[in-house]
Amino acid sequence: MRNIFYTSILFIITNFCFSQNVNFIIEVNDRLLNHGEIANLYITTGKEKDAKKYYINYYPGDLVLNEEVITEINSGRFKKIYLHFDYYTYKKDNQQIANFDIEINSGLFNEPYLIANIFDFRNKKYKHWYQWLTEENYLTELTYPNSGKYIRRK
């Protein structure tokens, strides 16, 4: 019994030592995403073919990064980090999948909070408001202390 207790304490301590949570919220069309709505979540250190891919975990409000990812982000070698995930939705009993790549400045991971609101242009309302700002099928608005907001078209 004592060994189980000590083993569980050791597991908890090592888990805190080798991972770090970033206060990060992912929204699509102003709606907070739940754990089961996204999959294939990873960070890449660039768009090149030789870029490294690190799989990470997300729980609403927390982006869980291991020590290797934190070291890579804080190394200063990369100005831009890309967060990729697949977003699963259902429309009229048909499953739809959208792939999003969010470009994040590496310094933003050190902010007290970071909110990524993705405006998916499959929704006509957001397409009308924001499509004039980008060539992509979506637009990402990053919110952090002292950040700005996109102005929408009426």
matplotlib code that plots the C-alpha trace (Angstrom):
import matplotlib.pyplot as plt

x = [0.0, 2.8, 4.6, 1.5, 1.2, 4.9, 4.7, 1.6, 3.3, 6.4, 4.3, 2.5, 5.8, 7.5, 4.5, 4.7, 8.4, 8.4, 5.3, 4.0, 0.5, 0.0, -3.2, -4.5, -8.1, -9.2, -12.5, -14.1, -16.7, -16.8, -17.5, -15.2, -14.0, -14.3, -11.8, -13.5, -14.0, -10.4, -7.9, -4.4, -3.1, 0.6, 3.1, 5.6, 8.6, 8.2, 6.5, 9.6, 9.7, 12.3, 10.3, 9.9, 6.4, 5.5, 2.2, 0.6, -2.5, -5.3, -7.9, -10.2, -8.1, -4.8, -2.3, -0.1, 3.5, 6.3, 9.8, 11.2, 8.6, 9.2, 12.9, 12.3, 10.0, 12.3, 15.4, 14.8, 15.7, 12.1, 10.1, 6.9, 5.4, 2.5, -0.3, -2.2, -5.5, -8.5, -11.9, -14.8, -18.4, -21.7, -24.1, -27.4, -26.0, -22.8, -19.4, -17.3, -13.6, -11.7, -7.9, -6.5, -3.0, -2.5, 0.7, 1.9, 4.8, 7.0, 7.0, 3.2, 3.6, 5.0, 1.9, -0.4, -3.2, -3.7, -7.0, -7.2, -10.6, -10.8, -13.5, -14.4, -15.7, -18.0, -20.3, -21.6, -21.9, -18.2, -17.3, -19.1, -17.5, -13.9, -13.0, -11.8, -8.8, -7.3, -7.0, -7.5, -10.8, -10.5, -9.1, -7.4, -7.7, -5.2, -6.1, -3.6, -2.8, -2.7, -3.7, -6.1, -9.3, -10.2, -12.8, -15.6, -17.4, -21.1]
y = [0.0, 2.3, 1.6, 2.5, 5.8, 6.7, 5.6, 7.8, 10.8, 10.3, 10.1, 13.4, 15.2, 14.0, 14.9, 18.5, 18.6, 17.5, 19.4, 22.9, 24.2, 27.4, 29.3, 28.9, 29.0, 27.8, 29.1, 28.7, 31.3, 32.7, 29.2, 27.5, 24.1, 21.0, 18.3, 15.9, 18.4, 18.7, 16.0, 15.7, 18.6, 19.4, 22.2, 22.7, 25.0, 26.2, 25.5, 23.9, 20.2, 19.6, 21.3, 19.3, 18.2, 17.9, 16.4, 18.1, 17.9, 20.4, 20.7, 23.7, 26.5, 24.6, 23.7, 21.0, 21.2, 18.8, 19.9, 19.4, 21.7, 24.4, 24.2, 24.5, 27.5, 29.3, 28.7, 31.8, 30.0, 30.4, 33.5, 31.8, 28.6, 26.9, 25.2, 22.7, 20.9, 19.2, 20.6, 18.1, 19.3, 17.8, 19.5, 17.7, 14.4, 14.7, 15.0, 17.9, 18.3, 21.6, 21.8, 24.9, 26.2, 29.0, 31.1, 32.2, 34.4, 32.3, 35.1, 34.8, 31.5, 33.5, 35.8, 35.3, 34.2, 33.6, 33.2, 32.0, 32.7, 31.2, 32.6, 29.7, 31.0, 27.9, 30.1, 32.8, 35.4, 35.3, 35.0, 38.2, 40.0, 38.9, 37.3, 40.6, 40.4, 37.1, 34.6, 31.6, 29.8, 31.1, 34.0, 33.6, 36.4, 36.1, 37.9, 38.5, 41.4, 44.7, 43.0, 44.4, 43.2, 42.8, 45.3, 43.5, 44.6, 45.5]
z = [0.0, 0.9, -2.4, -4.4, -2.5, -3.2, -6.8, -7.4, -5.7, -7.8, -11.0, -10.2, -9.4, -12.6, -14.7, -13.4, -13.9, -17.6, -18.9, -18.8, -19.3, -21.3, -20.6, -24.1, -25.3, -28.8, -30.2, -33.6, -34.5, -31.0, -29.5, -27.1, -28.3, -26.2, -25.9, -28.3, -31.1, -32.1, -33.1, -34.7, -32.6, -33.1, -33.2, -36.0, -35.9, -39.5, -42.8, -44.4, -45.2, -42.5, -39.8, -36.6, -35.5, -31.8, -30.8, -27.8, -25.7, -25.3, -22.6, -22.7, -21.3, -21.2, -23.9, -22.4, -23.8, -22.8, -22.0, -25.5, -27.0, -24.4, -25.0, -28.8, -28.4, -26.0, -28.0, -30.1, -33.4, -34.7, -34.8, -35.9, -34.5, -36.2, -34.3, -36.4, -35.5, -37.2, -36.2, -36.4, -36.8, -37.9, -40.2, -41.2, -39.9, -42.1, -40.5, -41.7, -41.0, -41.2, -40.9, -39.3, -39.0, -36.6, -36.9, -33.5, -32.6, -30.2, -27.6, -27.2, -25.3, -22.4, -22.1, -19.2, -21.5, -25.2, -27.0, -30.6, -32.2, -35.6, -38.0, -40.2, -43.5, -44.0, -41.9, -44.2, -41.5, -40.7, -44.4, -45.1, -42.1, -42.5, -45.8, -47.2, -44.8, -46.0, -48.9, -46.6, -45.8, -42.2, -40.2, -36.8, -34.3, -31.4, -28.2, -25.5, -23.2, -25.2, -28.4, -31.0, -32.7, -36.3, -37.6, -39.3, -42.4, -42.1]

ax = plt.figure().add_subplot(projection="3d")
ax.plot(x, y, z, "-o")
ax.set_aspect("equal")
plt.show()
